[in-house]
Amino acid sequence: MKRIILIGYMGAGKTTVGKQLAKDLGLPFYDLDWYIESRMRKKISQIFEERGEEGFRIIERNMLHEVAEFEDVVISCGGGTPCFFDNMDYMNANSDVIYLKATPEVLYAHLQMGRSVRPIIANKSKDELLAFIKEQLAYREQFYLKAKHILDVTLMESPEKISISVEKAKELIEQK
Protein backbone atom coordinates (compact mmCIF):
# COMPACT_ATOMS: atom_id res chain seq x y z
CA MET A 1 0.00 0.00 0.00
CA LYS A 2 1.28 3.45 -0.93
CA ARG A 3 0.07 6.65 0.64
CA ILE A 4 2.13 9.66 -0.40
CA ILE A 5 1.49 13.17 0.91
CA LEU A 6 3.16 16.24 -0.56
CA ILE A 7 3.63 19.31 1.61
CA GLY A 8 5.29 22.67 1.13
CA TYR A 9 4.59 26.34 0.72
CA MET A 10 2.05 27.58 -1.84
CA GLY A 11 3.63 27.76 -5.25
CA ALA A 12 6.09 24.92 -4.54
CA GLY A 13 4.41 22.68 -7.10
CA LYS A 14 2.54 20.23 -4.86
CA THR A 15 -0.38 19.85 -7.25
CA THR A 16 1.81 19.77 -10.36
CA VAL A 17 4.21 17.17 -8.94
CA GLY A 18 1.37 15.28 -7.25
CA LYS A 19 -0.67 14.85 -10.43
CA GLN A 20 2.33 13.61 -12.41
CA LEU A 21 3.55 11.36 -9.58
CA ALA A 22 0.10 9.81 -9.22
CA LYS A 23 -0.13 9.27 -12.99
CA ASP A 24 3.31 7.64 -13.12
CA LEU A 25 2.48 5.34 -10.19
CA GLY A 26 -1.03 4.56 -11.45
CA LEU A 27 -2.62 6.00 -8.31
CA PRO A 28 -5.49 8.44 -7.77
CA PHE A 29 -4.56 12.03 -6.89
CA TYR A 30 -6.31 14.19 -4.32
CA ASP A 31 -5.65 17.84 -3.63
CA LEU A 32 -6.80 18.41 -0.04
CA ASP A 33 -8.17 21.90 -0.78
CA TRP A 34 -10.19 20.58 -3.73
CA TYR A 35 -11.38 17.68 -1.58
CA ILE A 36 -12.55 20.11 1.12
CA GLU A 37 -14.36 22.26 -1.44
CA SER A 38 -16.06 19.21 -2.91
CA ARG A 39 -17.15 17.82 0.46
CA MET A 40 -18.23 21.18 1.88
CA ARG A 41 -19.71 22.42 -1.42
CA LYS A 42 -18.02 25.77 -0.83
CA LYS A 43 -14.84 27.51 -1.88
CA ILE A 44 -12.02 27.69 0.67
CA SER A 45 -12.40 31.49 0.66
CA GLN A 46 -16.11 31.13 1.62
CA ILE A 47 -15.24 28.78 4.47
CA PHE A 48 -12.64 31.28 5.74
CA GLU A 49 -15.21 34.09 5.47
CA GLU A 50 -17.91 32.16 7.32
CA ARG A 51 -15.85 30.35 9.96
CA GLY A 52 -12.55 32.19 10.15
CA GLU A 53 -9.15 30.52 9.98
CA GLU A 54 -9.73 28.47 13.14
CA GLY A 55 -12.98 27.04 11.76
CA PHE A 56 -11.32 26.26 8.44
CA ARG A 57 -8.35 24.54 10.12
CA ILE A 58 -10.72 22.26 12.06
CA ILE A 59 -12.45 21.25 8.82
CA GLU A 60 -9.07 20.84 7.13
CA ARG A 61 -7.85 18.52 9.91
CA ASN A 62 -10.99 16.40 9.70
CA MET A 63 -10.77 16.14 5.92
CA LEU A 64 -7.05 15.32 6.13
CA HIS A 65 -7.85 12.42 8.46
CA GLU A 66 -10.54 11.28 6.04
CA VAL A 67 -8.51 11.40 2.82
CA ALA A 68 -5.35 10.07 4.50
CA GLU A 69 -7.21 6.84 5.24
CA PHE A 70 -7.47 6.12 1.52
CA GLU A 71 -5.05 3.47 0.32
CA ASP A 72 -2.79 3.72 -2.72
CA VAL A 73 -3.13 7.45 -3.19
CA VAL A 74 -1.12 10.65 -3.72
CA ILE A 75 -2.35 13.70 -1.76
CA SER A 76 -1.22 17.32 -1.90
CA CYS A 77 -1.94 19.49 1.12
CA GLY A 78 -2.40 23.21 1.51
CA GLY A 79 0.68 25.10 2.62
CA GLY A 80 -0.63 25.59 6.15
CA THR A 81 -1.91 22.05 6.74
CA PRO A 82 1.24 20.70 8.45
CA CYS A 83 1.35 23.68 10.85
CA PHE A 84 -1.83 23.01 12.82
CA PHE A 85 -2.96 20.49 15.43
CA ASP A 86 -1.09 17.18 15.17
CA ASN A 87 -1.34 17.16 11.38
CA MET A 88 2.38 16.69 10.69
CA ASP A 89 2.74 13.82 13.16
CA TYR A 90 -0.43 12.22 11.81
CA MET A 91 0.78 12.45 8.20
CA ASN A 92 4.20 11.01 9.06
CA ALA A 93 2.63 8.11 10.97
CA ASN A 94 0.31 7.17 8.12
CA SER A 95 2.16 7.96 4.89
CA ASP A 96 5.33 8.88 3.06
CA VAL A 97 5.50 12.66 3.43
CA ILE A 98 7.59 14.62 0.95
CA TYR A 99 8.39 18.28 1.60
CA LEU A 100 8.78 20.14 -1.69
CA LYS A 101 11.38 22.70 -0.66
CA ALA A 102 12.03 25.89 -2.60
CA THR A 103 13.64 29.23 -1.82
CA PRO A 104 11.46 32.28 -1.13
CA GLU A 105 12.64 33.77 -4.43
CA VAL A 106 11.52 30.72 -6.42
CA LEU A 107 8.18 30.63 -4.60
CA TYR A 108 7.77 34.34 -5.32
CA ALA A 109 8.39 33.75 -9.05
CA HIS A 110 5.85 30.90 -9.11
CA LEU A 111 3.25 32.89 -7.18
CA GLN A 112 3.60 35.95 -9.40
CA MET A 113 1.93 33.97 -12.19
CA GLY A 114 -1.12 32.87 -10.19
CA ARG A 115 -1.63 35.73 -7.75
CA SER A 116 -5.16 36.56 -8.82
CA VAL A 117 -6.50 33.13 -7.85
CA ARG A 118 -4.97 33.28 -4.36
CA PRO A 119 -6.90 35.84 -2.30
CA ILE A 120 -4.30 35.91 0.50
CA ILE A 121 -1.69 37.41 -1.85
CA ALA A 122 -3.78 39.03 -4.60
CA ASN A 123 -3.48 42.60 -3.28
CA LYS A 124 0.14 42.56 -2.15
CA SER A 125 2.79 44.61 -3.93
CA LYS A 126 5.88 42.77 -5.20
CA ASP A 127 7.89 43.80 -2.13
CA GLU A 128 5.06 42.91 0.24
CA LEU A 129 4.64 39.51 -1.41
CA LEU A 130 8.31 38.56 -1.08
CA ALA A 131 8.38 39.72 2.56
CA PHE A 132 5.16 37.78 3.25
CA ILE A 133 6.61 34.58 1.75
CA LYS A 134 9.86 34.93 3.70
CA GLU A 135 8.02 35.53 6.97
CA GLN A 136 5.55 32.66 6.57
CA LEU A 137 8.19 30.24 5.30
CA ALA A 138 10.47 31.06 8.24
CA TYR A 139 7.68 29.99 10.60
CA ARG A 140 6.29 27.04 8.63
CA GLU A 141 9.59 25.39 7.80
CA GLN A 142 9.89 24.01 11.34
CA PHE A 143 6.87 21.84 10.50
CA TYR A 144 7.83 21.09 6.90
CA LEU A 145 11.27 19.82 7.93
CA LYS A 146 9.63 17.05 9.97
CA ALA A 147 8.69 15.31 6.70
CA LYS A 148 10.21 11.88 6.09
CA HIS A 149 11.62 13.11 2.77
CA ILE A 150 12.78 16.49 1.48
CA LEU A 151 12.86 17.23 -2.23
CA ASP A 152 14.47 20.41 -3.55
CA VAL A 153 12.16 21.75 -6.26
CA THR A 154 14.01 24.98 -6.91
CA LEU A 155 14.27 24.30 -10.64
CA MET A 156 10.80 23.42 -11.94
CA GLU A 157 10.21 26.00 -14.63
CA SER A 158 9.80 23.53 -17.52
CA PRO A 159 7.99 20.22 -18.11
CA GLU A 160 11.36 18.45 -18.32
CA LYS A 161 12.45 19.78 -14.94
CA ILE A 162 9.08 18.90 -13.42
CA SER A 163 9.59 15.34 -14.68
CA ILE A 164 13.02 15.26 -13.02
CA SER A 165 11.42 16.30 -9.70
CA VAL A 166 8.78 13.59 -10.08
CA GLU A 167 11.50 10.97 -10.72
CA LYS A 168 13.38 12.14 -7.63
CA ALA A 169 10.16 11.88 -5.58
CA LYS A 170 9.70 8.29 -6.77
CA GLU A 171 13.29 7.49 -5.78
CA LEU A 172 12.71 8.94 -2.29
CA ILE A 173 9.65 6.80 -1.57
CA GLU A 174 11.29 3.67 -2.96
CA GLN A 175 14.31 4.04 -0.64
CA LYS A 176 12.44 2.84 2.45
N, C-alpha and C positions, 0 to 999 in steps of 0.2 A: 504494500500500500504506500502510495506517495501522497503527501500533503505538503505543498510548498507555498510559503507565504512570503511575498515581497514587501519590504518596508523601505521607507526613505522619505526625504522631503519632497514636497510637490515640485513637479518638473524634473524629477530624477529619471523618469522613464518606467515607472512601475507597471503601468498599463501596457505600454509598448512592448517591454521585455516580457511581461506576463502573458500577453496574447501569443507572442511568437514561441515562448517556452512551452506553453500549453499545447500549441499546435504541433510542435516538434515531438513532444512526449505523448501525443494522442490523448490528452486530458482536457476536461472542461476548464474554462477560465471564468473566474468570478472577480469582479471589481467590487470591493466592499461598499463603496459609496453607491454604485449602481444598484447593488443588492438591497441596500437600505431604501433607496428611492422606490424600487419596485415593491418591496414589502409594505412600506408605509404609504405608498401612492402619493408621495409628495417629494418635491425637490429638497435637497439638503438645505438650501438657503431658506426655504419655508419652515423647515423643522427648527433651524436656528432662530428664526423670527418668532415662532410660536412658543418654543420651549427654552430658548437660550442655549448657551454652549453646554451647560451642565446637563440639561435635558437631552440634548443631542448625544452627548458622550455616553449617557446611560443606554440609549437606544443602540448606539454604535457598539458598545460592549456586548449587549445581548445578541445583536446580529452577528458579531464576530464569533461568539460562542456557537451560534447556530451554523454558520457557514463552515467553520473550522471543524465541525463534526463530519463533514462530507469526506468521503474517501476518494483517493486518486483525483486530485484537484490542484489547480494553481490559483492562488488568491492574491490580489493586490489590495493593500490597505491604504487608507487616507494617511497623509503625513503625520497627523496627530495621534492616530490610533495607538501606537506603542507607548505613548506618554501618559496614559490615564489608567487608573485602577491597577489591576494585575495583568493587563493585556499582554505585556511583553513576556512575562513569565509563562502565561497561559499559551501563547503562541509557540514559545521555545519547547514547552513540554509536549506539545501535540503535533509539531510539524518541523520541517526544515525551513528556517527563517533566513532569508537573504536580505541584507541591508545593501541597497543600491546607493553607493556613496559618491557624491560629486562635490566639487568646490562651490562656494557661494557664487562665484563668477559664472560658472557653467550653469548653475540653476537659474541665475538671473537671465542669462541668454535664452534658456529654454522657456522661461516664464514670460519673457518679453513677447513671444509669439502668441501666447494664449491668454494674455491678461484679461481680455474682455469677458471671458467665460468663468473667471475666478473672482467673485465679488470681493473677497478679502484683499485683493491687490489691485483691482481695476482702477481705483482713483489715486494710486500712489505715483509720485513723480519717479523718474529713474533713480535719483539718489535715495529717495525714501524706500523704494523697492529693494535696492541692494542692502541698505541698512537693516530693513525688516528681515530679509533672508538671513543675514549674518547673525542677527540677534536671536531669531527663532532657532536656527540651526545650532548655535552655541548651546542653547538649553536642551534641545531635543536629542542631540547626539549622544548624550549620556544613556539614553534609552536605546537608540539605534545600535550602539556599539555592543549591546548585549546579544545581538543576533548571533546565531551559530556560524553564519558565513557572512563575509563582507566582500562585495564586488565593486571595484572602482569602475564607474560608468562615466568618467570624465569625457571620454571621446565617443559620443553617440550621435554625431551630426549627419550620418548617412546610413542607408539601409545595410551596407556592408559592415559598418562598425557596430550597428545594432545586432547583427547576426553574430559578430565576434563576442559581444557581451552575453548573448543567449548561450553560445557554446561554453563560455566560461562558467555561467550559472549551472549548466548541466554537469560540468566537471566537478563543481563544488558539491553538488548533492550526491554525486556518485562516489565521492571520496570516503563516505562514512565507513 
